[in-house]
Amino acid sequence: MINLLKILLSGKASLKFAVGVILGLAFSMAVILSTIGLMDGFEQTMRQGLRKSIGDFAIHSRDGFFSPDEDLINVLQDVGAQSYAGVLQLEAFALSNGVGRGVLVRGVEQESFTKVTNLKMPKLSNSLILGSVLNDSLSLKSGDDIVLSFAQGNNSSSALPTLQAFNVGGSVHHGIYQKDERFTYADLSFLQETLGLGKVVNSMLVKLDDKADQAQVESALENLRSSIGANYIIRPYWSEFRSLLQAVKAEKVMIGLVLQVIVVIAIINAAAFIIFLSESRSQELFLFKALGMSQNKLATGMKILVGLLWFVSCLLAVVMEQFFSWLITHYGSSFLPGDIYYVASIEPLLAWTDYVMVAFGALFWIAVILSFSLRQLRNSPILQGLRKEFS
C-alpha cells in the first residue's frame, strides 16, 4: 500500500495538484472556523461588556427612587446574590469646550460597584469618569473641566436646569460602544447631595457568581420574582440586547451551513485529483492489477490517500484559523466600527467541538463526493491500462 501511495504521488504534476487540494480544503475549513469563532467571540464580548455595566441583573422600582431595605437584601441573599450595589442613574447633558453630548450619569459607591461589575475605573472623589468613546469625542483629559446639566423635574419651582461642574478624573472602557459613548460615573454620595435627593437610588445591580451562566441567572430571577413582589422590575444583563444575541446564535448556524458550499467546491477538486491520478497513472495501476491487486484494494489505497490529504488539511486549517484570529484581534478595529458592530474589538472564540464539527463535516462531504469518482476507478477495465502500457 505504501508503494502504491508513492507511485500515485510521484511526479511534479501530482504533487502540485495534491498541494492545491490541501490548500483549498484547509482554507475553506479555516474560513468556517474563523466565522464561527467571530460569532462566538462577538457574543462573549457582548456578554462581558454588559456584565461590566450591570452585573448579572438589575432591579428597578416602579415608584422611581427607593432606598434598599433589609427585606430586599435578605431576598437577594436567599437567591444566591454575592454582592450588590445601589446606583443613581440620571439623564444629563454634558458641556465642554462649546460641545454638548447627552449622557447617562451613574452615581455609584465605587467599592460595591466594582465588586458587582469588575469594571476597572479611576478613583472616584468629586470627579467625573467618562466612557472612553465619550472622552475621546470631547477631547478631554484628566483634570479638564466639564459641566453637567440636570433637569429639575416637575416638582421644581424653577424651569432652569441644575448645572454642576466636575473635574474629569479619567475614562473607563466597558467593551461595548454604546456604553462607552454615553456612560459617565460620579460618586453616589456626592451626586445625591448635589441634587438634594437624600439616600435614595433608582436601581440596584446584583451579582450572583463569577461563573454563573445564563441558566443560573434565569433560575435566580424566577425565584426572585416570586419573592420580591410586583413593585420591582428585574432585568437580566442581556435584556437590552436580547434580540441581537438570539440573532447571532441563529445566524451562526445559517452561515455555517452556507459556507459548506466552499468546502464542497474544495472537495470537488479532491475528486478531480482522484480522476487525474486514475488517468495519469493508469499504466502503474495496470501493473498493480496484473500483479494481483484487486479493484477494492486500489480503491482503499485512494481512500487512504484522500484521508491523508484531509488530515493534513485539518492541521493546516488550524494554523490558518490562528492567523486569521490574530488579524481580527489586533487589526479588527479598522474594519469593525464599534458604532455599527456594538463592540470596538472582537477576539474569536472556538471550542474543541467547533474544530471537530468542521473537520468531520468536511470528511462527510469527502465520503459523499469521492464515492462517485472511486466508482469510476472500480469500473475502469484492466485493458485500459494495457492499451496505455503498449501505446
C-alpha positions, 0 to 999 in steps of 0.5 A: 500500500505504501508503494502504491501511495508513492507511485500515485504521488510521484511526479511534479504534476501530482504533487502540485495538484495534491498541494492545491487540494490541501490548500483549498480544503484547509482554507475553506475549513479555516474560513468556517472556523474563523466565522464561527469563532467571530460569532462566538467571540462577538457574543462573549464580548457582548456578554462581558461588556454588559456584565461590566455595566450591570452585573448579572441583573438589575432591579428597578422600582416602579415608584422611581427612587427607593432606598434598599431595605433589609427585606430586599437584601435578605431576598437577594441573599436567599437567591444566591446574590454575592454582592450588590450595589445601589446606583443613581442613574440620571439623564444629563447633558454634558458641556465642554469646550462649546460641545454638548453630548447627552449622557447617562450619569451613574452615581455609584459607591465605587467599592460595591460597584466594582465588586458587582461589575469588575469594571476597572475605573479611576478613583472616584472623589468629586470627579467625573469618569467618562466612557472612553468613546465619550472622552475621546469625542470631547477631547478631554483629559484628566483634570479638564473641566466639564459641566453637567446639566440636570433637569429639575423635574416637575416638582421644581419651582424653577424651569432652569436646569441644575448645572454642576461642574466636575473635574474629569478624573479619567475614562473607563472602557466597558467593551461595548460602544454604546456604553462607552459613548454615553456612560459617565460615573460620579460618586453616589454620595456626592451626586445625591447631595448635589441634587438634594435627593437624600439616600435614595437610588433608582436601581440596584445591580446584583451579582450572583457568581463569577461563573454563573451562566445564563441558566443560573441567572434565569433560575435566580430571577424566577425565584426572585420574582416570586419573592420580591413582589410586583413593585420591582422590575428585574432585568437580566444583563442581556435584556437590552440586547436580547434580540441581537444575541438570539440573532447571532446564535441563529445566524451562526448556524445559517452561515455555517451551513452556507459556507459548506458550499466552499468546502464542497467546491474544495472537495470537488477538486479532491475528486478531480485529483482522484480522476487525474491520478486514475488517468495519469497513472493508469499504466502503474495501476495496470501493473498493480492489477496484473500483479494481483491487486484487486479493484477494492484494494486500489480503491482503499489505497485512494481512500487512504490517500484522500484521508491523508490529504484531509488530515493534513488539511485539518492541521493546516486549517488550524494554523490558518484559523490562528492567523486569521484570529490574530488579524481580527484581534489586533487589526479588527478595529479598522474594519469593525466600527464599534458604532455599527458592530456594538463592540470596538474589538472582537477576539474569536472564540472556538471550542474543541467541538467547533474544530471537530464539527468542521473537520468531520463535516468536511470528511462527510462531504469527502465520503459523499463526493469521492464515492462517485469518482472511486466508482469510476476507478472500480469500473475502469477495465484492466485493458485500459491500462494495457492499451496505455502500457503498449501505446 
